[in-house]
């Protein structure tokens, strides 16, 4: 199966890109990265590799190892332009997150949203995590004019997480943890027809994360062909849930793609 992961030129979340890439490639799937311009070699938020504040709040060691492996992978340098994508040639789509300023290139792109809308209409597996859900919330169904998430159940970066990270670091990093004036949760809820029943915040958690071997502290929401997650601490479970959708019985590979 062939999976598309669009990213900005810089500042995407280390874990939310590297973990799905590792899980999917280990399962024999092909991952294709797309950037605004073809051939761009993207880079993750550097603070997540060194530690956001006094060496803390960054990515865990295992996802960082995956990221360095990813930077050596040929697909990471052979990115496809968003404008050149033939979305019908992909079997799945993953929308990762990130909160640093460089993410606005990806989160606010009308062109990318048009491509996402085209893929969404194919009813193939879609996964979004953290700020990546915001991209779906902003993507409009051309027939209804509503968000593609309007009638879906979803999670995203909860307001309590985003607000806590901002309050802890604003004295030193300013609005580093506030990509936009609205909180992610507020904008995602506003895109839903009935947010009180459709939005799932998940358990309150600020530090403990799911790992490659332990999903105790991870949380995801699956609604049909769509799976969502809250933050990097959910990334391993999120990647496995997406892989399960991709490999579900009856899921046929695209005609022009590499298969397992």
N, C-alpha and C positions, 0 to 999 in steps of 0.2 A: 504494500500500500504506500501511497505517496501523500505526505502531509506538508501543508504550507504553514510557515510561521513568519508573519510579517513583523518587522522590528524597525525602530528609528535608527538613525546613524549612531546615536550614543544614548547612554543613560537608562537602558532597559534593565530590569532586575536580573541579577546573576542567576539566582535559583530558579526563577520562573521560566527561564529560557533553557538553561543547561540541564535541569532535571528532566523535563519532557523530552529533550533531544536524546539524552542518554537512555531513558526508558524505551523510547520508540526505536532507536537504532539497535539497541540490544535485542529487541523483539523482531528485528529483520526488516523494519520499515525504512523508507527513504524520507528524509526531512529536507525540505527546500526552504531557504530563507529568502525573504523579499525585503528590499529597502526602497526608498523613494527613487533612487537612481541605480541602475544596474551596475554591478561590480563594486559597489561600496563595501568596504570591510567594516562591519559595525563593531561597536564596543559597548560593554556594559558600564553601568554606573561605577566609576572607580572607587567611590567611597565604600561601596558594599564589598569591595575586595580587601580594603585596608582597615575598615572600621569607620563607622559614621562619626562617632564621637568618642575620643579617647580609646580608640581601638575596639569599641563595642558597637552593637546594633548592626553589624554587617552580616554577610552570608556565612553559613556554617562551612566547615572545612571540606566536607564531601562535595557539596555543590560547587565550591570554588575549584576543586580538582576537576570536576566535570567541565567547568567553564574553560580551564586552560587546555583540556583535551579538545574542546570544541574549537578553540581558536586555531588549532593545528589541522582541523578537518577541512578538506577541500571545499565542502559546501558552504563554509562560512565566508569564503572569499568570492565565491561564484554566485553572488546574490542576484536575484531577478528584480527588475523594476516593477513597482506597483502598476504602472500603466501598461506593462507588457504581459501581465498575468492572464492566462487562460484558465479561469477557475474551474472549468469543467474537467481539467486534467488532474485535479487533486481529489483525493479520497477523504481528506479531513483537514480541518483548519484549527490552529491553536492561536489564541490571542493572549500573549503574556502582558504583564504589567510592569510598573516602575513608576517612581514618583518624582524624580529629578526633572529639571527644566527641559532637557532634551527630549522628553517623552511627548511634548506638545506636538512635535512634527508628526507623530504617529497617531496620537489620540484625536487630533483635530483635523486630519486630512479628509476633505470631501471625496477625493479620488479613491482613497483606500476604503472609505465607507461604501462607495458605489460597488467596489469589487467584493466587499464583504456581503453586501445585499444580494449580489448575484450568486455567491456561493451559498448563502443561507437558503435561497429559493430551491436549491438542489436537494435539500433535506438530508444532507450527509453530516457526519459527526463534526460538531463544533465544540471547542473548549475555550473558556475564558477565565482568567484568574486575576484577582486584585483589580488594578486600573484597566486591565484588558476588557473587563465587563463594560466599562464606560464606553469603549469603542462600539460595542453592540448597542448600548442604550442610545447612542447618537446615530446609529444606522437606521435609515427609514425604509420601510416596505414601500416600493414604488406604487403599489396598488391602493394601499390604505392611507399612506402618509404617516402612519404611526411607526414608532420604534419596532424593530423586529422582535424585541423582548416584550412587547405590550401584553401578550397573553401567556408568557412563560413564567415559570418559577425559577428564581435565581438567588444567588448570593453575590457578594462583591466585598471589597475592602470595607469593613464596618466603620461607622463614624467614630466609635469609641477608640479604635486602633489608630486611625488617622489623626484624631485630635490629641491623643496621648503622645504620639511620636512628635507632633508639632510642638506641644507645650514643653516637652523635655529638651528640645534642641533649638528652639527659636532664638534663644539668647545668644547662641553661637552661629547658627546656620540660617537664620531668617526663615524664609518660606520654603526651605528645601523640601519639607514634607507636605507642602500645600501646593500642588501643581496648579490648581484652579481655586477661585474664590469659593465655589460651592464644594461641599464634601462629596466624595464619590457616591456614598450611600444615598445622599439626598437626590443627586441627579439620576441615579439608577431607579430609585423608587418613583420619581416623577415620570419615568418612561413606562411604568407598569399600569395596567388598567385597574388593578386592585392591589396596591402595594401591601396592605395589611395582611393579605392572605398569600401573596405571591413572593414577597421578599423574605428570605431566611437569613437571619443575622448569624446564627450558629452560637455555640457556647462562648462565654467570655474568656478570652485567653490573650495574654500579652507577650509571654516569653517562651512557653513550651511549644515545641514543634514536632510535627510528624517526621519520621526518618524513613530510610530505605527499608527498615525492618519493623517499624512500630508506628501504627496509625492511630494510636490512642488519642493523641491531641490534634489530629487532623480532621478537617470537615469539608465536605463537598456536597453539591446539590445536583442531581441528575433529573432532567425533564426531557424524556424522549431521546432525541439525538443530541441533546445539549447538556454539557456538564460545566459547572462553575465552581470556583473556589475563592477563598478570601485573601490569602496572603502567602508569602513564601513557605510558611510553616505547613501549608496544605499541599505543597508541590508534588511530593512523591505520590500521595494518594490520588491527587488530581490527574497526574500523568498515567497512573494505572487505570483509573476509571475511563479516561479518554481512550486508552489502548483497548479496553474491553469493548467500548462502543465500536471502535474501528474493526475489531475482530469478531464482532457479533455475527451469528449465523444469518445468512442472507445479505450480508454487506459485500457487495461486488466491487472489485477494483475497477477503476476507470480504464477505459479501453486503451488509452495511449500511455499508460504508466507502468513503472516497474512494480512488481508484486513480490509478496513474501516468498 
